[in-house]
């Protein structure tokens, strides 16, 4: 299992070294927005919300935990997660995103492994992730299953008619 040490680098693509860090800086707001938009999956509104979570973390009005992956000075992937309010053992995975050029490199799996290790280190027993049932989110659902998540709940017509909310749970 990879180390959660933010200074450790990991090889995820031939010739590319990835560095992980936990602390946001001001430039990350735009970089997160650009990364989520580049995936081709998230809507403009979803990309805006992803960037807003970084803004509220930076201004202190809300706090989220972050794991950012960079290669060559570029943000190539990240997770945003935190303990669920009022829970002592459960975490929400709010976002996981990887640049399309990094898909299949193992980066998303490493981000998820490191995120799970961080949640476990904070006495977490569970990570929950929600996604849409629409076709563009099929790769996300497949990723969660491959990463060890199980479908815990489904809310029919949650986001829109024919667009279910699918909640996955990972035992830590």
N, C-alpha and C positions, 0 to 999 in steps of 0.2 A: 504494500500500500504506500503511495507517495506521501512524503512528509508535508505537513502543513506549514513548514518554515517558509515565510514569505520571501526570503532571500535566495532560496534554492531555485535553481533553474532546472528545466526538464526539456528533453528533446521530444517534440511532438510532430515535427515534420522534417524531412531531410534538410540538414544544414541550418535549420532555424532553432534558436534557443528561446525558450519562453521563460519569462520572469514573472513571479506572482507577488502581488502586494494586496494589502487590506485597507490602506488609507487613501481616501479620495483626495484629489486636488481639483482646483477650479476648472482646469481644462477637461476633466473627465465628463462634465455635464454634456458638452457638445460631442465628445467622443462616444459616449453611451448612446446618445440620440442617433448619431451616424451609424453606429454598429447595428442597432436594432432595425433601423431603416434599411440597411444593406442586406439584411437577412432575406428580404422579400416575403416574409411571413406576417410580420406585425403591421397593423394599420398605422397611419400617420398619428392617430390619437394614442395608440399604444406606445409608439416611440416617444411621443411627447411625455406620457406618464412615466416611462422608464427614466427619462432625463429629469423629470420633476423629483423623483425619489432621490436622485443624486443631489439636486439643489437643496432639498429639505434636510438631507443629512449634513451637507456643508454649512447651511445656515443655522443648524441646531434645532430647528422647529420640530423635526422628527429624527429618529435614528434608525438606520438599517445597517446590517453587516454586509460587507462587500468582499469579494475575492475577484481581483482583476488580473488578467493574463495579458502580458505585453510581449511583443517580439519586434526587434528593430525600431523601438519607439512607438509602435502602433498598438492600439488596443485591439486584441484579436479574439477576446472572449471575456465573459464575466458571469458571476452569480451575484444576486442580491437576495438576502435572506435575513431572517431574524426570528427570535422566539415569538410565539403567538401570545399576544397580550392575555394575561391572567392564567397562562399555562406555565407549569414548572418544567414540562418535559417535551413539549411539541414546538417545532419550528415550521415556518412557512418558507418555501422557496418561491420568492416573488418573481424572479427572472433568472433565466439561464440563456445566454446567447453566445454564439460563435460566428465569426465571419464565414461566409460561404466557402471561401478558399481553404478554410481549415476544417471543413466537414470531412469526417472519415479519418482524421489524423489522430484521434484519441484525446483531443483537447477537451471536448465536452465531458468525456468520462473522467478525465483527471480533475477538471473543475468540480464535478459532482462528488468525486471521492474525497477531495480536499474539503469541500463544503460539509459533507457528512462528518468528517473527522473533527472539524471545528465545532459543529453542533454537538457531537458526542462529548467534546472537551468541556462544554458548558452544561453537561448533564442532560443533554437531549436524548430522548428515546425514539422520536419520530420526526420525519420531515414530510410535510404535505406539499403537494404541487397541484395546481389546477390548470386546466387547459380546455380548449374548445373541442367539440366533436367534429368540427368542419374539416374537410379534406386537407386544407393547407397545414393543419396541425397534426396530421397523421404521423409525420416523422417525429414530432415531439412525444406523442403517445408511445411510439415504438421505442424511442430513446429511454423514456421512463421505465418501461417494462424491462428493457435490456439492463438498465442500471439497478434493477432489483425492486422497483416500486410495484405495488399492486393497486388495482383500481379499488378504491374504498367507497366511492359514492358517485352517482350520476344524477344530475338535475336536468330533466328534460325541458327543452325550450327555455333555457335560462337566459342566454344572451340575446336570442331572437328565436322566432319560430324555426324549428329544425336545427337549432344550434345549442347543443347541450353543454353544460358545465361538467367536466370530468375531473374528479378529485382522485389523485394518486397518493399513496402513503408508502414511505420507506422506513423499515425498522432499522434502527441504529444499533 
